[in-house]
Amino acid sequence: GDGSCHVEIDDMVVAFIEVPETRQLAMWAEVGEPPPDAPAGRERLYRLLLESAHLGRGTAGAFFSVDAGTGEICIQRLESTATMDFEGFKLQLGNFVNALVEWRRIVADFRPVAAKVDEALREGEETSRNLAMGADGFMQV
């Protein structure tokens, strides 16, 4: 085989990929789709993901990526297989699944917020434009 397997946990699929060259095991799963048609909201979500992944503080040591083919936000974690035993594997898998569950919720909850962020920015631009224009449509100086 290719050194990979997929495990379904509740409604989530976690992939395990062995990297023999580096003696690591990669855990990988899809978190969710970024908000469509909300560029400013999507940017804020990506910033939240990056800030939370800094030094693994908000991700239990995992990191995020975006699948170039699907646009899905993914979460990964690399573990050394050199010293991993079954108890250590169970602990790391539990931490990974907990982070996955939490980030799936955050991304899903952020989708409606992202649309509101973009809407507020559009309204703010329109308000600024209206304030800059006089009643006759000419720019006031």
N, C-alpha and C positions, 0 to 999 in steps of 0.2 A: 504494500500500500504506500500511500504518500505521507504517512506519519501524522495523519489528521483524523479527528473524529468529531462528531457533533452530538451534543446532549441537549434534550429538551427539558427545561426546568420551568414548571408552570407554563406560561405562554411564551417563554423566551428560549431562543436557541443559542447555546454557547458552543463555540468551536474551540478545539484544542489542536494546536499544530506543534509538532516536535521539530526543533531546530537542532539537529545533531552536531553541526559544525561548532555551535557555541554552547552546546549542552544546556539548552533552554527549552522551556515549554511556553508557548504563547497561548493565552486565553483571549478570545475575541468574541464580541457580540455587537449586534446593531442596537443603538439607543433609540433612534427615531429620525424622522425627516425634519430638516430645518423648516422654519415657517416660509411658505411660498409667498411670493408677491409682497414681501415686507422687508426690503433690503436693510433699513435702519434697525428694525427689530431683530433680524437675522444677525446683523453685526453685533448687537448687544448680547445676543445669546452666545455667539462665538467667543466674545470677550469673557463672558461668565465661565464658559467651558475652559478657556485658557487660564484664567485666574485661578479657578478651582483645581486645575491639574498641576499648578506650580508646586513643585516638590511633592506632589502626590497628596497634598493636604486634604482636599475635598473629594478624593477619588479612591482612597485606600491604596494608593500607589499605582493606580492605573493611569493611562493617558488616552486622549481623544484623537480621532482622525475623521476625515470625511472620505467616504468611498467615492473615488473619481467616476466610477461607472454609474452609480445610483444616486449619489448626492446624500446618502444616509450618513448620519453621525454615528460613529462607532467608538467603542471603548475597548482597550486592550491592556493586557498586563503580561510581562515577561517574568518567568520564574526560572531560577537555576535548577536543573535536574541533578546536578552533581551531589548535592547534599539533601535533596528533598526526600522525605519519607511520606508514608501514607497520611499520618496525622498532620504533617505540615501542608500536604496537598489539600486535605479537607479544610484546613483553616484558611488557606489562600483562596480556595474556590468559594468558601462562604463569604469572605470579604469582597471578592470580585462580584458575586451575585448580589450582595447587599448594595454595592455601589451601582451596579447595573439597574436594579429596581428603582433606586432613588433617582438616578439620572433619566431613566425613561419617564418617570413621573414629572420631573422638572421640565424636560423638553416638551412633553405633551401639554403641560400647564402653561408653558411659555408661548405656545402657538397663538392663542387669542390675544395675549399681551403684545406680541410682536406687531400684530395688525393695528392695535391701538397706538403703539409707539409711532408707526409710520403715519397713521391718520393724524395724530397730534402734530407731528412735524409738518405735514402738508398744510394743516390748518394754520400753524404758526407762520409758515412761509407766506400764505395767502394774507394773513393779518398784517405781516410786515410789509408786504407789497401794497396793501390797501392804505396803510399809514403813510407810506412814502408818496403815494399818488394823491393829487388834489381832486376835487370834485370834477374838474374838467379833464382828468386823466393825465395831466402833465405832472412831472416830478416837481415836488416842492423843495426849495433849497433854503 
